[in-house]
Amino acid sequence: MLNESSEQISHAPGAKPPDARSIRIIGPGLITGASDDDPSGIATYSQVGAQFGFGLGWIMVFIYPLMAATQEISARIGRVTGQGIAGNIRAHYPPLLLRAIVTLLVFANVINIGADLGAMADALRLVIGGPAQVYAVIFALACAGLEIFSTYERYVSILKWLCLSLFAYVAVALTVGIPWGQVLSETLVPKITLDHDYVTAVVAVLGTTISPYLFFWQSSEEAEEERTDPDAAPLLYEPTRADGELRRIRIDTYLGMGISNLIGFSMILTTAATLHAQGVTNIESSTQAAEALRPIAGNFAFEVFALGIIGTGLLAVPVLAGSAAYALGEALRWPTGLGRRPRDAKRFYGAIAVATLLGVGINFVDIDPISALVWAAVINGVVAVPVMAVMMLMAGSRKVMGPLVVSHGLRVVGWLSCAAMGVAVIAMFTSWL
């Protein structure tokens, strides 16, 4: 008997099940990877490039298989079981663990939403002038309205088109004059040190690219795509479709994470070739990076960089709010899913609205956004390790995955990713002490 998560979901009036041809390969993995390069991530990559030049470009190559494997595992859990990460933790692990993880996840997501909305508003102010706080409210309403009132098919399509905004950073990188020989040399033969600032930067990149909200979002979206397809069921109950579905998940995920890392690498190269080369080594926000680019790289680079912040924010804010709502809804046994009508999942959509409202509210109180982001990064790092460990246990458990447990090789890379994140968190706290 199928669980609640695998019930057929009704569509909004006029909606159709997602076109299999349009989402078969390009799906949740692409959107998840793209949302990883949010305005907060842009600030991190910009600071790394400004402070260390091309010397930390290697980290994007190193981290790619780790983040891709972790995301593939989260996607498999969702597609095989028909439930997201929180739903599976609720079903198989102690309630205290579930409550702690979901509470910290929601708290960190709300802070990230606030920081991203603030960065988007500041970027628009830089380009056209005007009141940043008003822009923040407008962006919040647009993101929440899109997520709540669009049909699932239209919503996914819009998110996919927003992914194109990321390539603004590739365009900027190609216009600033990058010494590719030096980039290749320092990427393939890095000079790794144990200097405090260097270790902190490595930890920051790990925390930016491997974030808990990405696990929750992709696993829940895989379950959602199954639920909105009337001809599909969780792979536990439909194992004959497993080979094709798992192959599709792998291609989608590795493509999405590859694009995510390419964009992050492009930001590091851009700021290394411009800001670092001119002695600008301290960047605290994505908009500060855009402002610093103008006198060095010209108006085109500045405007494209700034508009890219808005595009990535429009993609990331709904994902942050949605992953919080999925986690909370699955933990509390609410009807969840963007494929449901708002009246059929009032608490789920209410959670999206409240998370976005609280996020935009951060921009109206006397809270230092940089300090808030630091604490969000700390919480994300602390939450990521137990979530990744639980995911690995679930992925290898026949009780959870049936005969579709992940392969030995994927488990090895997954545990390596978990270990790397654990070392990063320890290094972060050690560096503070």
N, C-alpha and C positions, 0 to 999 in steps of 0.2 A: 504494500500500500504506500503510495507516495506521500511524502510529508507536505506540510503546508506550503513550503517554498516551491514545490513542483506543481501546484495547481495551475490550471489554465487561467491566464490573466485576460480580463476584458480590456479592449482598446478604447481610447477616446473616440467620440463620434467622428467618422470619416477616416479614422486611422486604419492602416493596413499592417500586417506583420512585416517586419523589416525585410527588404528585398535581399534574398540570400546572395545574389550575385554581387551586391554592393558591399556587404559586410563579411562575406565568407572568409576573405583573407585580411582585409584592412578593417579592424574592429577595435575591441577594447584595448589591445596592446598599444596601438598607435596613439589613441587618446591618452592613455595612462602615461606613456613616455613623453608625449608633448606637454602634458600638464606638470611634469617634473621640472620643466624649465620655466617656472613661474617667476614673477618679479623678485621674490626673495632669493631664488636660485641665481637669477641674473646678477644680483648684488654680490653673491658669494663668488661666482666665476670672475666677475669684474675685479674684485679685490685680489683674487689669486693672481690674475694676469698683471695687474698694476704693481703688486708687491714683489712678485717673483719672476716676472717676465715669462719666458717660455719654459722655465725650469720645472714647472709643475704640470706641464701638458701630459706627461706620462700617466698621471693618475686617471685620466679619462680612458686611456687604453686599458689600464689595469682593472678598472672597476667594471668595464662593460660586461664581461662574462658573469661576474658576480651578481650584478643587478638583473641581468637578463634571466639567469637561472632562477633567482628568487621570484621574479615576476611570473615566470612560466609556471613555477610550482603553485603560486597563489591562484593563477588562472585555472590550472588543472583541478585544484580543490573545488573551485566554484562550479566548473562544468561537470565534473564527475558526480558531485554530491547534490547539486542543485541548490546549494546554500553558500553564502559568503563566509568569510573567516569568522566573524562574530557568531553566526548561527552554528557553525561547527564547534567553536569553543563552548558555546552554551550546551550543546548536545553531548560533549565528551569530556569536559573538564570542569573543575570546581567553580561554583558561582563567584567566589571571591576573586579569582583570577580574571574572569570575564568582566566584572564590575571595575576592577582596577584598570585594566587595559582600555576599556571603552571610555571611562571617565578621563583618563589622561589623553587619549586620542582626540576626543571632542574638544578638550581645553586647548590643546596645541593647534588643532585645526582652526578654531575660532581666532586665535592670535594670528595665525598665518593669513586667514581671510582679511582681517583688519589691515595687516601690513601690505598685502597685495592690493587691496582697494585704495589704500593711501598712496602707494607707488603709482598706480594707474592714474589717479587724480592729479598727482604732481606732474606726471609725464604730460598729460593733456594741458595742464596749466603752462608748462614750459613751451609747448608748441603754439597754443592759441591765446594764452593768458586767461584770466578769469579766476573765480573762487574754487579752490581745490576741494573744500569740504562739500560744496554743492555737487561737484563732479563725482565725488565718492558715493554720495547718496544715489545719483543717477546710475552709476555703474552697478551698485548693489541691487537696485530695483530691476535693472536689465538682466543681471545674472540670475536672480531668484525667479523673476517672471518667466524667463526662458525655460528654466528647469521645471517649474511647476505647471505651466500652462501649455507648453508645446507637447505635441504627440511624441511618443518615444522615437518613432522613425525620423521625424523632422529634427528632433533634438540631437540625435546621434549624427545626422547629416551636417548640422550646423557646427558641431564640435570638430568634425573631420575637416571642414573647410577652415575653421580657425587654426588648425594645425599648420596651415600654410604661412601664418604670420611668423612662425619660428624662423623661416628661411630669410627673414630680414637680416638676421645676424650673420648668416653666411654671406649675404650681399655686402654687408658692411666690411666683413673680414677681407673680401676680395678687392676692396677699394682702398685699403690703407697701406699697401706695400709691405708685405710680410717676407722676411728672409727665410725662405722655405728650407734651405740647407741647414741653417741653425736650428730651425724647428725640428727637423728630422733627427739631427744629432742629439739634441737635448731630450727628445721624446724617447728615442731608442736607447740612449746611454745616459740616464738621469743621474744627477749628483745629489743623492739622498743624504740628508743630515738629520740629526736629532735636536736641532735648534728648536727652541720653544715656539717661535713664530711659524716655522716650517711644519712642525707636527700639528699645530693648531689648524693650519690651512688644510692639511690632509684630512684631519678629522671633520672640518667644515664641509669639504667636498663630499666625503662619505655620507655625512648626515643629510646633505642636500639631495643626493642622488638616490639614496636608499631610505625612503621615508615610509612609515607605517601606513599613512593614508593611501599610498599607492597599492599596497597589498589588499587593503579592504575594498578599494574601488574596483580593481580589476577582477577580483574573485566574485564580487557581487554583480558586476556587469556581465561576466560570463554566465552566471546563473540567470540573470535577467534576460539575456539573449535567448537562452533556452526556454524560459517561461513565456516569452512573447512569440515564440514559434509554435503554432498549434500542432506541428508534426514532430516536435522534438520532446525529449524527456531527459532527465539526468542520465549520464552515461552508466551509472550503476545499474539502471534499469534498461539500458539500450546499448549493451557493450559492442554490438556489431558495428556501431557507428564510431567506435572509439578511435580507430586508426586515423580516419580522415579528420575527425575533430581535433585530436591531439596534434596532428601535423599542422593543421590550420592555426592552432594556438601558438605553436612554436614559431612559425613564420611570422605571424602577426606580432608576437612579443619581441622577437629578436629584431624585427624591422623597427618597431616603435622605440625600443631602447637604443638601437643604433642611431636613429635620428636624434633622440634626446642627447646622446653623448656627442654627436657631431655638432649640435647647436652649442652645447656647453664648451666644447673645444674651440669653436669659432669665437665665442665671447672671450675666452682666455687669450687667444691669439690677437684679437682686436685690441684689447686693453694692454697687452704686452707690447705690441708694435707701436702703440701711440702713447698711452699714459706712462707706462714704465720707461719707455725710451726717452721721455721728456722729464723724468724725475718725479712724476705724480704717482705716489706709491700708497696712498691711503684713500680708499673708497668705502663708504659706509652704506650706500644705498644704490639701487639701480638708477634712480634719477640723477644722483650725483655723478655717476659714471657717464650718463648722457651729456650732462652739462660740461664735464671735463673734456669730452670728445670734441666739442664744438670749436674751440680755438686751435686745436691740434689737427683734427681730421676734417674740419669743415662742416658746413650746414647740412649737407646730404647725410653724412654719417650720423650727425646729431639727431636729425629728424627721423631717420629710419630706426635708429636705436630707441628713441623715445616712443615712437608709434608701435614698435615691437613689444614694448613693455605693456601697452594697452591690450594688444592682441593676445599675448600670453596670459595676461590677467583674466581676460574674458573667458579663456579656456580653463584656467586653474581654479578660479573661485567656485564655479559650479561643482568641480570635482571634489574640492575640499569640503564644501557643504554637503554634497551628496554622499561622500564616504562617511562623514560623521552621522548622517541620517540613516544610512544602511547599517552601520555598526550599532547605533542606538536602537533602531527598529528590530533588528535581528535579536539583539540581547533581550529586549522586552516583549518579544513575540508579537510585534505589530505587523499588520499587513504592509509590506514594503515593496517598493519597485517603481521605477519611472515609467513602466508600462501600464501602471494602474491609473485610473481616473483620480483626480484630486479628492473627490468625495468618497472614494473607496479606500483611500489611504491618508486620512486627514492628519494623523499624528506624524506620519513619515514626512509629508510635505510641510507640515508645521515645523518639524525639526530643521528642514532646509531653510525655511524662512527665518526662524529664530537664530540659527547659526550665522546667517548672513547679516541679520539685524545687529546682533552682538558684535560681529566683526566691524561693521561700519561705525558702530558706536565708539570703538576704540579711537577713532579719528577725531572724536569730539571731547575726549577727556585728556587730562594731563598725564599721559603715559608716553615715555620715550619709546618710539617705534623700534629703534635699534636694540634697546635692552629687551623689549618684548620678543623680538625675533631671536635673540640669544637664548632666552628662556624656552621659547618654542623649540629651538634646535636641541636644547638639553633634554626636554621632555621627549621629543621624537627619538633621540638617541637611546634614552633609557627604555622607552616602550618598544623600540625596534628589536632589541635583543630577545626578550622573552617571546614576542610575537613570532619572530623568525624561528626560534627554537620550537615553539608549539606547531608552527606550520610544517617544519621538517618532520616532527613526530607524526603529525596527521598524514603527511604525504607518504610516509612509509608504513602506515597502519592499515592492515586489511579490514579492521573494524570500521574504519572511516572510508577508505577508498576501494574496498573490495579487491578484486583481482587487478585493478588499475593503479596499483602503487607505482610511484615514480621509479625510474631506473636507478641502478646503483651509481652510474656516472653523474646523473643529475643530483642525486642525494649528496655525493661528495662535494660538488661545487656549491650546493646549497649550504652545507655545513661550513665550508670554507668562508662563504659570505657571512654567515652568522658569526663565525669566529673573528673575522675582520672587523665587523661592526662592534663586537664586544671589546676587542683591543682598542678600537677607536674611542669608545666611551671611557674606558679606563685611562687612556692617554689624555683625554679631555679633562677629566677630573684631576689627574696627576699634574697636568700643566698648570691648573689653577692653584694647586697647593705648592 
